[in-house]
């Protein structure tokens, strides 16, 4: 059988600082937990060592981490470890061996059923997906060597149970992604091929010394890591060119590269767990959140910086108590899936752009998820910012910037909406541009559809001040000015349903409302860059083109006079 233990302050009763978990207690339901696992723990000193290594990786105060200032008593979570066996006498007695060990996989299944099944079910029935995600966020595993196989066995057991309970594949992925596994000194490498074949759904990062024989790295990878000046990181790998020592101390204490990397991601994982536990707003775990400081740490190591110079990058992001999180409740825990994705996309944009989350949030007043998917089968996220600027006393100009991002947080382009200072203040000019690497995916087509909905259906620009004599907007028409040789932009306008008059493309509110009530563009049309450039159509528009251009010129002249 197995036995679960918790790290506690040292006392006369618990001279090692470890306490056997009571049989009727489930720590994973009560609070955020770090389960520090080693391959086969059968001695008290093994359990104690695993618990201490967990403390040190979390930057809690120990003999090796005296400068952190974080006491175990102030830690708003639990540090656990598991032994595969039963102590012969009380845990407080030193030197007592564990006796007996059954099939390890069966023990892992038994552990999962007892402690983790209650996070995803009640009385044998599935629970709300969001609540299951929040429950699973209490589970963080730090696995050494072959303990990684136990961690993956735990995941497999959970996934099988969720299938039995009737969760969908998408729901299982969302729930399981909230379990964090940090593996080190292991031959389990979390590259894309492994994830695909093993169907790993947890948020999993792998750390290793390429010269460690237990890690089983190829000669090519060892040379690659060596050439990259001792440290290599890519999509879940974090490898160090070290001395090859296969010990927990080497990974957690003696190697600056490995210990700083492990601490960086682990402290972020636990801080996220505690923040979610103490707040009614849920902030999902993502790989981007975990690895936010990895590149800075790698660069610092390559520059020859010492451990004490880099640990502030880790320590400044630690939030292990409820002092901040309970004062920052913003809403009841009733977030829907779109709100969860909003937080995820904020984090991904911040990661890709190098900005902070709060900086990203300042750049928009609304986030829009597209209703349609692009040619890659993915929805987009549009960050909108409407500004009303007074350019002359009592005179305003209004502009909406719609910044387009992929689900991965990559910038795709923008759409600008500018209110025309016409005599009716009911027209807006639209401009758009895609970044080259994101073209021919249909991103602009489906994004422009959302912008028009925001204008005409949500009426987001109505009632903004334009001029003192035309004080309120009420957009009834939008127009585009597209060069005659810009076929890609023309294709987008035509697919949306703009009416062409030479180089001017128009759409009224009535036309758009009629369009959305009918059939929208099909998936086959998304990203298709063809356009009807029939000569007769161009000829028919010639007379109207000059009239439209004159109207635009007159509008710009009116604006210049106000300046």
PyMOL commands that set and color helices and strands:
alter all, ss='L'
color gray80, all
select helices_A, chain A and resi 27-30+44-57+72-74+104-115+117-119+129-136+147-165+169-176+192-198+219-227+248-254+256-278+287-290+294-302+307-315+322-325+337-353+357-362+436-438+443-456+487-496+509-517+535-562
alter helices_A, ss='H'
color red, helices_A
select strands_A, chain A and resi 3-7+18-20+33-37+78-83+86-87+98-99+121-122+125-126+139-144+180-184+203-209+231-234+237-240+366-369+381-392+395-405+411-420+427-434+477-481+499-501+504-508
alter strands_A, ss='S'
color yellow, strands_A
deselect
rebuild
show_as cartoon
